């Protein structure tokens, strides 16, 4: 017996849907008892921080919506519940504190995301993003980065055609973008650091030493490109900082447990690779809506010390410090996974609500910010370099 191609396609869709529903229940209901257990977990994890940080109107509103959904006798899907949980935890304005939506579906879309304005105002896309208190440039950049699974979950349902298209276009796992590189732009060099967390310590150290030699030989202004760098290890951040600033010039850095009441303690130099000689060329720092965590602590230290100037689009955080070292914690009721920080760091002297950069969702770092950074580097390179 031979089956036609159309029957094969139909069987594929049905089998895919069955496997999908059995293994991933993002549209399966979450019971009232499961929601109650989740609330207990969330309160134990987040309430101490909320008590310190205060209750703003947005937090009270999202908490009210969460509690209403927790006692709703109607059908509450896992995605609906995840969005409500995320709306509350993101009210702390901390992108480290978030629901792991990527674990809710095995599907990945390769098609491009909608425009920034549609992501922030159309449909349910904005609900998957970080805090509404963050700049549009950061929120839209984050949703675009997570679009492969947000595009699946945000549809509210999976139809056979869209599901098979998603599976057909699911990209293969790509290698991590951990490789640093140095690009020669003639009058200046651009040091691209995609991440401070991927690759091994030995790989980072080897690449750092290689680029350090090239920067010293070039003896021209440096653009430190931290666009898309969502953070990483303190030891690597300190290595980069130590190339441009002697230890005596570093601003005070302090740290404590996230959500604790203990005083902040001074953080000592923990560089993975130490530099005996610093580089004294003009230094610009380029950031975008995905620059976050350790990369912003590096920006703060360079700006506060007067060693560099920042350009680009408003990033995924604020000056002065941030949380870090997040761990994945599973809610005991629904099984949702929430990322929860464990540490918080501060850079002395950094203050303010923003970096005075373009906050619009349509900000593009490759045009005006780039030109401003280049002009600043070259116009400031008037004194003989040592």
C-alpha positions as CSV (number, residue, x, y, z in Angstrom):
1,X,0.0,0.0,0.0
2,X,1.4,3.4,-1.0
3,X,0.5,6.7,0.7
4,X,0.3,9.9,-1.2
5,X,2.6,12.9,-0.3
6,X,-0.3,14.8,1.1
7,X,-1.1,11.9,3.5
8,X,2.6,11.8,4.6
9,X,2.4,15.6,5.3
10,X,-0.8,15.1,7.3
11,X,0.7,12.3,9.4
12,X,3.8,14.3,10.0
13,X,1.8,17.3,11.3
14,X,-0.4,15.0,13.6
15,X,2.6,13.2,15.0
16,X,4.5,16.4,15.5
17,X,1.6,17.9,17.4
18,X,1.2,14.8,19.6
19,X,4.9,14.8,20.4
20,X,4.9,18.5,21.0
21,X,1.9,18.3,23.4
22,X,3.3,15.4,25.3
23,X,6.7,16.9,25.8
24,X,5.9,20.5,26.1
25,X,2.7,21.8,27.7
26,X,2.9,25.5,27.2
27,X,-0.8,25.6,26.3
28,X,-1.7,23.1,28.9
29,X,-3.6,24.5,31.9
30,X,-2.0,25.3,35.2
31,X,-4.2,24.4,38.1
32,X,-5.1,26.8,41.0
33,X,-3.1,24.7,43.4
34,X,0.0,24.8,41.1
35,X,-0.4,28.6,40.9
36,X,-0.6,28.8,44.7
37,X,2.6,26.9,45.1
38,X,4.3,29.1,42.6
39,X,3.3,32.3,44.5
40,X,4.8,30.8,47.7
41,X,8.1,30.2,45.8
42,X,8.1,33.6,44.2
43,X,7.5,35.4,47.5
44,X,10.4,33.6,49.2
45,X,12.7,34.5,46.3
46,X,11.7,38.0,45.4
47,X,9.9,39.6,48.4
48,X,13.1,40.5,50.3
49,X,14.3,42.6,47.4
50,X,10.9,44.2,46.9
51,X,10.8,45.2,50.5
52,X,14.2,47.0,50.1
53,X,13.4,48.5,46.7
54,X,9.9,49.7,47.5
55,X,6.5,49.2,45.9
56,X,5.9,51.3,42.8
57,X,2.6,51.5,41.0
58,X,3.8,49.3,38.2
59,X,4.8,46.6,40.7
60,X,1.5,46.8,42.6
61,X,-0.4,46.6,39.3
62,X,1.5,43.5,38.0
63,X,1.2,41.9,41.5
64,X,-2.5,42.5,41.5
65,X,-2.9,40.9,38.0
66,X,-0.8,37.9,39.1
67,X,-2.9,37.3,42.2
68,X,-6.1,37.7,40.2
69,X,-4.9,35.1,37.7
70,X,-3.8,32.8,40.6
71,X,-7.4,32.4,41.8
72,X,-9.0,32.4,38.3
73,X,-11.2,29.4,38.0
74,X,-11.1,29.5,34.2
75,X,-8.5,27.8,32.1
76,X,-5.0,29.4,32.6
77,X,-2.4,28.1,30.1
78,X,1.3,27.8,31.0
79,X,2.2,30.6,28.7
80,X,-0.5,32.9,30.2
81,X,0.8,32.1,33.7
82,X,4.4,32.5,32.6
83,X,3.6,36.0,31.2
84,X,1.9,37.0,34.4
85,X,4.9,35.8,36.5
86,X,7.3,37.5,34.3
87,X,5.4,40.8,34.4
88,X,5.7,40.8,38.2
89,X,9.4,39.8,38.5
90,X,10.5,42.1,35.7
91,X,9.0,45.1,37.7
92,X,12.3,45.2,39.6
93,X,13.9,46.6,36.5
94,X,16.5,43.8,36.5
95,X,17.0,41.9,33.3
96,X,18.7,39.1,35.2
97,X,15.4,38.3,36.9
98,X,13.2,36.7,34.3
99,X,11.2,33.7,33.2
100,X,13.0,31.2,30.9
101,X,10.6,31.3,28.0
102,X,13.0,29.5,25.8
103,X,12.4,26.3,27.9
104,X,8.7,26.4,27.1
105,X,9.0,25.3,23.5
106,X,11.4,23.2,21.4
107,X,10.5,25.1,18.3
108,X,12.7,27.9,16.9
109,X,11.8,30.4,14.2
110,X,14.4,31.6,11.7
111,X,12.2,34.2,10.1
112,X,13.1,37.9,11.0
113,X,11.2,39.6,13.8
114,X,8.8,42.4,13.2
115,X,10.0,46.0,13.4
116,X,10.8,47.5,16.8
117,X,7.6,49.5,17.0
118,X,5.5,46.4,16.4
119,X,7.4,44.4,19.0
120,X,6.8,47.0,21.6
121,X,3.2,48.0,20.8
122,X,1.7,45.2,18.8
123,X,0.3,41.9,20.0
124,X,1.8,40.2,23.0
125,X,5.4,40.5,22.0
126,X,6.3,43.2,24.6
127,X,5.2,40.9,27.4
128,X,8.2,38.6,26.8
129,X,10.6,41.5,27.1
130,X,12.4,43.1,30.1
131,X,11.1,45.8,32.4
132,X,9.0,48.6,30.9
133,X,11.2,51.0,32.8
134,X,14.1,50.1,30.6
135,X,14.7,52.1,27.4
136,X,12.9,51.0,24.2
137,X,16.3,50.4,22.6
138,X,17.0,47.6,25.2
139,X,13.5,46.1,25.2
140,X,13.3,45.8,21.4
141,X,16.8,44.5,21.1
142,X,16.1,41.8,23.7
143,X,12.9,40.7,22.0
144,X,14.6,40.6,18.7
145,X,17.4,38.4,20.1
146,X,14.9,36.0,21.7
147,X,12.5,36.1,18.7
148,X,13.2,32.4,17.7
149,X,11.1,31.2,20.6
150,X,9.1,34.4,21.4
151,X,7.8,34.2,17.8
152,X,6.4,30.8,18.6
153,X,5.0,31.5,22.0
154,X,3.6,34.9,21.2
155,X,1.2,33.5,18.6
156,X,-1.0,32.2,21.3
157,X,-1.6,28.9,19.4
158,X,0.2,26.6,17.1
159,X,-1.5,25.8,13.9
160,X,-0.3,22.9,11.8
161,X,1.1,25.0,9.0
162,X,3.0,27.4,11.3
163,X,4.3,24.5,13.4
164,X,5.7,22.6,10.5
165,X,7.2,25.8,9.1
166,X,8.8,26.5,12.5
167,X,10.2,23.0,12.6
168,X,11.4,23.1,9.0
169,X,13.2,26.4,9.5
170,X,14.6,25.7,13.0
171,X,18.2,26.7,12.8
172,X,20.9,24.2,13.8
173,X,22.7,25.1,17.0
174,X,25.4,27.7,16.2
175,X,28.7,27.9,17.9
176,X,29.0,30.5,20.7
177,X,30.2,33.9,19.6
178,X,33.1,33.9,22.1
179,X,35.9,35.0,19.8
180,X,37.3,38.4,20.4
181,X,38.9,40.2,17.5
182,X,40.7,43.4,16.6
183,X,39.9,45.2,13.4
184,X,42.2,47.8,11.9
185,X,40.3,51.0,10.8
186,X,43.4,52.9,9.9
187,X,43.3,55.9,12.3
188,X,42.0,53.6,15.1
189,X,41.5,50.0,16.0
190,X,38.2,48.4,17.1
191,X,38.4,45.7,19.8
192,X,35.2,43.6,19.6
193,X,34.3,41.6,22.7
194,X,31.1,39.7,22.0
195,X,31.0,38.2,25.5
196,X,32.8,38.1,28.8
197,X,31.4,34.7,29.7
198,X,31.6,32.2,26.8
199,X,34.7,30.1,26.0
200,X,37.2,28.8,28.5
201,X,39.5,30.9,30.7
202,X,42.5,29.6,28.8
203,X,41.0,30.6,25.4
204,X,40.1,34.1,26.7
205,X,43.5,34.5,28.2
206,X,45.3,33.5,25.0
207,X,43.1,35.8,22.8
208,X,43.4,38.7,25.3
209,X,47.3,38.5,25.2
210,X,47.3,38.4,21.4
211,X,45.1,41.4,21.1
212,X,46.9,43.3,23.8
213,X,50.2,43.0,21.8
214,X,48.5,44.3,18.7
215,X,47.0,47.3,20.5
216,X,50.4,48.2,21.9
217,X,52.1,47.9,18.6
218,X,49.4,50.0,16.8
219,X,49.5,52.8,19.3
220,X,46.4,54.4,17.9
221,X,43.0,55.2,19.5
222,X,40.9,52.2,20.5
223,X,37.1,51.7,20.1
224,X,36.1,49.1,22.7
225,X,33.0,47.4,21.1
226,X,30.7,45.9,23.7
227,X,27.6,45.8,21.5
228,X,25.6,42.6,22.2
229,X,27.8,41.8,25.2
230,X,25.4,40.6,27.9
231,X,28.1,40.1,30.5
232,X,30.2,37.3,32.0
233,X,33.0,36.9,34.4
234,X,34.5,39.5,36.7
235,X,38.0,38.2,36.1
236,X,37.7,38.9,32.3
237,X,36.2,42.4,32.9
238,X,39.0,43.2,35.3
239,X,41.6,42.0,32.7
240,X,40.2,44.5,30.1
241,X,40.0,47.3,32.7
242,X,43.6,46.7,33.8
243,X,44.9,47.3,30.2
244,X,43.6,50.9,30.3
245,X,43.8,51.8,34.0
246,X,46.4,51.1,36.6
247,X,45.0,49.4,39.8
248,X,45.4,52.7,41.7
249,X,43.1,54.4,39.3
250,X,40.3,51.9,39.5
251,X,37.0,53.2,41.1
252,X,35.8,51.5,44.2
253,X,33.9,48.3,43.4
254,X,31.7,46.6,46.1
255,X,29.6,43.5,46.2
256,X,27.1,41.6,48.4
257,X,24.5,38.8,48.2
258,X,21.5,39.8,46.1
259,X,18.5,40.6,48.3
260,X,20.6,40.5,51.5
261,X,20.9,43.1,54.2
262,X,24.6,42.7,54.7
263,X,26.8,45.7,53.9
264,X,28.6,45.8,50.6
265,X,32.2,44.6,50.7
266,X,35.2,45.8,48.6
267,X,36.0,43.8,45.6
268,X,39.7,43.3,45.0
269,X,41.5,43.0,41.6
270,X,40.6,39.6,40.3
271,X,42.0,39.9,36.7
272,X,42.5,36.7,34.8
273,X,45.3,38.3,32.9
274,X,47.2,41.2,34.5
275,X,48.9,44.0,32.5
276,X,52.1,45.5,33.9
277,X,51.9,48.5,31.5
278,X,48.7,50.3,30.7
279,X,47.7,51.7,27.3
280,X,47.2,55.5,27.2
281,X,45.5,56.0,23.8
282,X,42.1,57.7,23.5
283,X,39.4,55.1,24.3
284,X,35.7,55.1,23.2
285,X,33.2,52.5,24.3
286,X,30.4,51.4,22.0
287,X,27.2,49.8,23.5
288,X,23.7,48.9,22.3
289,X,20.5,47.6,23.7
290,X,22.0,44.2,24.6
291,X,25.0,45.5,26.5
292,X,24.4,44.4,30.1
293,X,25.7,43.2,33.4
294,X,29.6,42.8,33.5
295,X,30.0,44.8,30.3
296,X,28.2,47.8,31.9
297,X,30.2,47.5,35.1
298,X,33.3,47.8,32.8
299,X,31.7,50.8,31.1
300,X,31.0,52.4,34.5
301,X,34.5,52.0,35.7
302,X,36.0,53.5,32.5
303,X,33.6,56.4,32.5
304,X,33.8,57.2,36.2
305,X,37.6,57.2,36.1
306,X,37.6,59.6,33.1
307,X,39.4,57.0,31.0
308,X,36.8,56.6,28.3
309,X,33.6,57.9,26.8
310,X,30.5,55.8,26.0
311,X,28.6,56.0,22.7
312,X,25.8,54.0,21.1
313,X,22.2,53.1,22.1
314,X,20.8,53.0,25.7
315,X,21.8,49.5,27.1
316,X,19.9,46.9,29.1
317,X,20.7,48.4,32.5
318,X,21.5,51.6,34.4
319,X,24.8,53.2,35.6
320,X,26.1,52.4,39.1
321,X,25.9,48.6,39.3
322,X,23.8,45.6,38.7
323,X,23.0,42.1,39.9
324,X,24.8,39.0,38.6
325,X,25.5,35.3,38.9
326,X,21.9,34.2,38.2
327,X,20.8,30.7,38.9
328,X,17.9,28.8,37.4
329,X,15.1,28.0,39.9
330,X,12.1,25.9,39.2
331,X,8.7,26.8,40.5
332,X,7.3,23.9,42.4
333,X,3.8,24.2,41.0
334,X,3.9,24.9,37.3
335,X,7.5,23.8,36.8
336,X,8.4,27.2,35.2
337,X,12.0,28.1,35.4
338,X,12.9,31.6,36.7
339,X,16.4,33.1,36.5
340,X,17.2,34.6,39.9
341,X,20.4,36.7,40.6
342,X,22.6,35.8,43.6
343,X,25.0,38.7,43.7
344,X,24.8,42.5,43.3
345,X,27.8,44.8,42.5
346,X,28.3,48.6,42.7
347,X,30.8,50.9,41.0
348,X,31.6,53.9,43.2
349,X,31.0,57.3,41.6
350,X,28.6,56.1,39.0
351,X,25.1,57.5,39.3
352,X,22.1,58.6,37.3
353,X,19.2,57.0,35.6
354,X,20.8,56.5,32.2
355,X,23.9,56.9,30.0
356,X,22.5,59.9,28.1
357,X,22.3,57.8,24.9
358,X,19.5,57.3,22.4
359,X,16.7,55.4,24.1
360,X,14.5,54.9,21.0
361,X,13.6,51.5,19.7
362,X,14.9,52.6,16.3
363,X,18.3,53.5,17.5
364,X,21.1,52.1,15.2
365,X,24.6,52.2,16.4
366,X,26.2,51.8,13.0
367,X,25.3,55.4,11.9
368,X,25.3,58.5,14.1
369,X,26.7,57.0,17.3
370,X,29.6,55.4,15.3
371,X,30.4,58.7,13.7
372,X,30.3,60.5,17.0
373,X,32.7,58.0,18.6
374,X,35.2,58.2,15.7
375,X,35.1,62.0,15.7
376,X,35.6,62.1,19.5
377,X,38.5,59.7,19.4
378,X,40.4,61.4,16.6
379,X,39.7,65.0,17.7
380,X,40.9,64.1,21.2
381,X,44.1,62.5,20.0
382,X,46.1,65.8,20.0
383,X,48.7,65.2,22.7
384,X,51.7,63.0,22.0
385,X,51.1,59.4,23.2
386,X,53.5,57.9,25.6
